[in-house]
């Protein structure tokens, strides 16, 4: 899952830069990382929980990888983010710190979450137009 998160950060950073081509390429790597997760270590309920999260994460990453419009990619990024956050909550990752950030203004004030490897807010839903909009809501630590 840590490898999935690391590839996800590349997507997030490309969206911060409003770079749809880089985001698309990075999202292809997320899909590869999702497919390389070792399912043998997941038994019983853990396996079922992972499988329930896998499909929407694949859908979000694939959506990003097949689009060139950054706003459309950001919608898919929200889907990917929401389910990856749940996976991190359930299974953890080995990064020292990962931040769950929130922007209340994303998607016409509906709000949206994302994961970041940095404490500083860099908003992937708005990029340069509102780069610092948001706040960290939670810190996931290595486990």
Secondary structure, DSSP 8 states (H G I E B T S, - for coil): -HHHHHHHHHHHHHHHTT-HHHHHHHHHHHHHHHHTS-GGG--THHHHHHHHHHHHHHHHHHHHHT---HHHHHHHHHHHHHHHHHHHHHH--SSSEEEEEEETTHHHHT-EEEEESSSS---TTTGGGGTT--EEEEEEE--
